[in-house]
Structure formats: structure tokens, C-alpha cells
């Protein structure tokens, strides 16, 4: 298992450096968000007992972003603007480390290519399309949108 210093991931190194600079600058709000990311990374490293690649860290960041978006929705419904603002800030920090998401047009084109290449016609083959999309898009596709689009194409 790796210690925070020994890692193959340039992304983890950048996040660690950002944590240090947040500590030095006294930016407690940003420091808390960055520590949240590092804690999730460390949890995954302990779970898998190996250093993580940038791709796995991107998956962790996507999960954190998804949770944050869900919490944001709930806080807004409950009129908890203080908590909603905190979630929005954390979400913006998570997005700093994620690659830019693909546009809906790019996702649609990629899905159409996959369906054509694999000669997929049945709704029961949706898993094949989604799996291939996840690989090809390098986790940059909005899978919620993609799922709706694939269902529309196959129905």
C-alpha cells in the first residue's frame, strides 16, 4: 500500500499539493473540500491495497460529485441555503480535478457509433452499449443522459 507521498498518480500529487497550499493560505473552506477528496482516495487505497491511477481517482471524484448534487437538491428543497452553498462550493472543487465532460452531441454520436459497430438492436443489449460508452468516453460522458438516449434509440 502507498503512503500519501509515494504515488503514481499525478492527480493525487496535485490534490495533495493543493491541500498544502490551502493550509498555508488559511482557506479553511477549500481545505475541507480537498481533505474530503483525499479521504475518499485513501479509503479506496486501503480497500484495494494498492496505489490508485488517475482514472480511478476520476471515478471517485464523479461519485463525490454525484452525492454532492443529490445533497444540494435536498438542501434546496429544505430551504437550507447555508448547507446548499457549502455543497455548491464542494462541487466546484471536485469539478476542478475532473476532465471536462463530453457534450450531449458527442455522447449521442459515440452511442450511435457503438450501436452501429456492435449491431445492437434489442433493449436487452443496453448494458453492452453503456459499458462500451464508459470505456470509450473515459468516464467523461453523463451516464444519466446516455442511458435515456440509448433507451430512446433502442425502443
C-alpha positions in Angstrom: 0.0 0.0 0.0 1.2 3.5 -0.7 1.7 6.4 1.7 0.4 9.8 0.6 3.9 10.6 -0.6 4.6 7.6 -2.8 2.1 7.5 -5.7 2.0 7.0 -9.4 -0.9 9.4 -9.8 -0.1 13.0 -10.9 -3.7 13.9 -10.0 -3.3 12.7 -6.4 0.0 14.6 -6.2 -1.8 17.8 -7.4 -4.6 17.3 -4.9 -2.1 16.8 -2.1 -0.2 20.0 -3.1 -3.5 21.9 -3.2 -4.2 20.7 0.3 -0.8 22.1 1.5 -1.4 25.4 -0.2 -4.9 25.7 1.3 -3.4 25.1 4.7 -0.7 27.7 4.2 -3.2 30.3 2.9 -5.7 29.6 5.6 -8.5 28.8 3.2 -10.5 26.5 5.6 -13.4 26.1 3.2 -11.3 24.8 0.4 -9.1 22.8 2.7 -12.2 20.9 4.0 -13.2 20.1 0.4 -9.8 18.9 -0.6 -9.4 16.8 2.5 -12.8 15.2 1.7 -11.3 14.1 -1.7 -8.1 12.8 -0.2 -10.0 10.9 2.5 -12.1 9.2 -0.3 -8.9 8.4 -2.2 -7.2 6.9 1.0 -10.4 4.8 1.7 -10.2 3.3 -1.8 -6.4 2.7 -1.4 -7.0 0.9 1.9 -9.8 -1.1 0.3 -7.9 -2.2 -2.8 -4.4 -2.2 -1.1 -2.7 -0.5 -4.0 -1.9 2.9 -5.4 -4.7 4.4 -7.5 -4.5 5.6 -11.1 -5.9 8.9 -12.2 -8.8 7.0 -13.9 -9.8 5.5 -10.5 -9.5 8.9 -8.9 -11.7 10.4 -11.6 -14.3 7.7 -10.7 -14.1 8.7 -7.0 -14.5 12.4 -7.9 -17.5 11.5 -10.1 -19.1 9.7 -7.1 -18.4 12.5 -4.8 -19.9 15.0 -7.3 -23.0 12.9 -7.7 -23.5 12.7 -3.9 -22.9 16.4 -3.7 -25.5 17.1 -6.4 -28.1 14.9 -4.6 -27.4 16.7 -1.3 -27.7 20.0 -3.0 -31.1 19.2 -4.3 -32.3 18.1 -0.8 -30.9 21.1 0.9 -32.6 23.4 -1.6 -35.9 21.7 -1.1 -35.5 22.1 2.7 -34.6 25.8 2.3 -31.2 25.2 3.9 -29.3 27.8 1.8 -26.2 27.6 4.2 -25.8 23.9 3.5 -26.7 24.3 -0.2 -23.9 26.9 -0.6 -21.4 24.6 1.1 -22.4 21.7 -1.3 -22.1 24.0 -4.3 -18.6 25.1 -3.2 -17.5 21.5 -2.7 -18.9 20.5 -6.1 -17.0 23.3 -7.7 -13.8 22.0 -6.1 -14.5 18.4 -7.2 -15.0 19.6 -10.8 -11.6 21.4 -10.8 -10.0 18.0 -10.8 -12.3 16.2 -13.3 -11.7 16.3 -17.0 -14.2 18.3 -19.0 -17.5 16.4 -19.6 -18.4 15.5 -23.1 -21.1 17.5 -24.8 -24.5 15.8 -25.3 -23.8 15.8 -29.1 -20.5 14.0 -28.6 -22.2 11.4 -26.4 -25.0 10.9 -28.9 -22.5 10.4 -31.7 -20.5 7.9 -29.7 -23.6 5.9 -28.8 -24.7 5.8 -32.4 -21.3 4.6 -33.4 -21.3 1.9 -30.8 -24.8 0.7 -31.8 -23.7 0.6 -35.4 -20.4 -1.2 -34.8 -21.9 -3.8 -32.5 -25.1 -4.2 -34.5 -27.2 -3.7 -31.4 -31.0 -3.6 -31.9 -32.5 -5.0 -28.7 -33.3 -3.1 -25.4 -31.7 -6.1 -23.6 -28.3 -5.1 -25.1 -28.3 -1.7 -23.3 -25.6 -2.9 -20.9 -23.2 -3.6 -23.8 -23.7 0.0 -25.1 -23.3 1.6 -21.7 -20.2 -0.5 -20.9 -18.5 0.4 -24.1 -19.5 4.0 -23.8 -18.0 4.2 -20.3 -14.7 2.7 -21.7 -14.5 4.9 -24.8 -15.5 8.2 -23.0 -13.0 7.6 -20.2 -15.8 8.4 -17.7 -16.4 11.8 -19.3 -19.9 11.1 -20.5 -23.0 11.9 -18.5 -24.3 8.4 -18.0 -27.8 9.5 -16.9 -28.2 11.3 -20.2 -26.6 8.5 -22.1 -29.0 5.9 -20.6 -32.0 7.9 -21.6 -30.6 8.4 -25.1 -29.8 4.7 -25.6 -33.3 3.7 -24.4 -34.8 6.2 -26.9 -32.7 4.8 -29.7 -33.4 1.1 -29.0 -37.2 1.5 -28.4 
